[in-house]
């Protein structure tokens, strides 16, 4: 709650698994409470679907459900399940430095690009304010 109160935006990662939907519902309620009582400026930056495996029916159901409920708030980029992503923390390095051509690295680079495109005007405004 303190982090949400102090933040401008929140990026919500959601694993493509059944129980993640329940967690997303509870987090959405918490965000609404914070918006109504503590931080009216808080907005959801986006919902990030992660650990996606297209071969799993449940993963596809979760993607469809989240997109149906949250619509445009869902990032177009989806982070696929990838073994290299799991190795990155044990090697103390980001995935793009371990294997930049892996599917996971490419997913995260695509997410960064999408995030920057979505926030281009905000970033320019912030920079202009900082340097004026």
N, C-alpha and C positions, 0 to 999 in steps of 0.2 A: 504494500500500500504506500509506503514511504517513497519508493522508487517511482511509482505511478504519479504520485502527488508532485514530485520534483521534475517530472519529464514533460516534454512537449509532445512526443509521439512514442508509440510502442509498436515494435515489430513482434508479431506472434508466430513462433514456429510451432507447427503441428505435425506430429508423426502421422503417417498414413496408416493408423491402426484404430480399432474400435474405441478403446478407452480414451484416446486422445480427444475424441469428439465430446466426451463428458467433461474433460478438463477444459476444453475450449469454451463450452457453455458456461462453466463456473467462472472462468477468467473474464468472459464477456460481461457477466453480471458484476464482477468486481470492478471492471473498467467503468461500467455505467454508474456504479455507486460513487467511484472517485470523481467522475465527471460532474455528477450532480451535487456533490457535497464539498469536494476539496480542490478540484482542478478542472474547471469548465473548459479550459483550452486543450486538454488532453485529446489526442486523436489517435486512431489506429493507423499506423504507417502502412501496414499490410499484413496479410496472413501468408506465411511461408509454409508450403507443404514440403515435408522432408521424409527421408527414409522410404521413398516411393519405390515399389517394385511392381511394374506393370503386369507381371504374371499373376499377381495375387488379386483375387476378386474383391477382398475386403479393402485393399488399398485403392482400387478403382472406385468402390462405393464411397469411401471417405472423401476422395477428391471431388466426386460429383456432389456429395452432400454439402461440403464446405463451400464449393462454388455456388451452389443453389442458395445457401443461406447468406453468404457474405458478398457474392457478386464481384463487383469491381475492386473490392478490398483485397482480393486474393491475388498475389503475385502470379504473373504468367509463368515465371521460372519455377520449376519444381526440382528439389534436390533429390536425386535418385539414390537408392541404397548402393553404396560403393565401399569395397573393402579398404581402399586407400584413405578414405575419410576417417575410418576407424583407426588406422595406423598413425595418422598425423599427431594426435595428442601424445602418444608414447614416444614419438620422435621429436617432440617439442618444436614443431614447425608447422606452418600452414600448409594445407594440401597443395597449393599452387607452387610451393617450393619443393615438395616431395616428388610430385608427378604432375606437372602442369598440363599434360595431355590426357589425364584420366578424366573419366566422365564426371566425377565429383568436382574436380577442379574447374572444369568447364561450366558446370552448373553454378558454382559460386561466382565465377567471373561474370556469367550472364546475369546473376542476381545483382551484383554490384552495378553493372551497366543499367539494368532496369531501375534500380534504386536511384541512381544518379539522374537518369532521364526524368523520373517522377518528381525529383526535387530540384531540377535545374534552376527554376526561377527562384526558389527559396535560397539555394546556395549562392546564386549571383547577388541576391538582395543582402544576404548576410555578409558577403565579402565587400560589397559596396559600403555597407554600414561600418564595417571594421576599418576600412581604409579611407573613409571620408572624414 
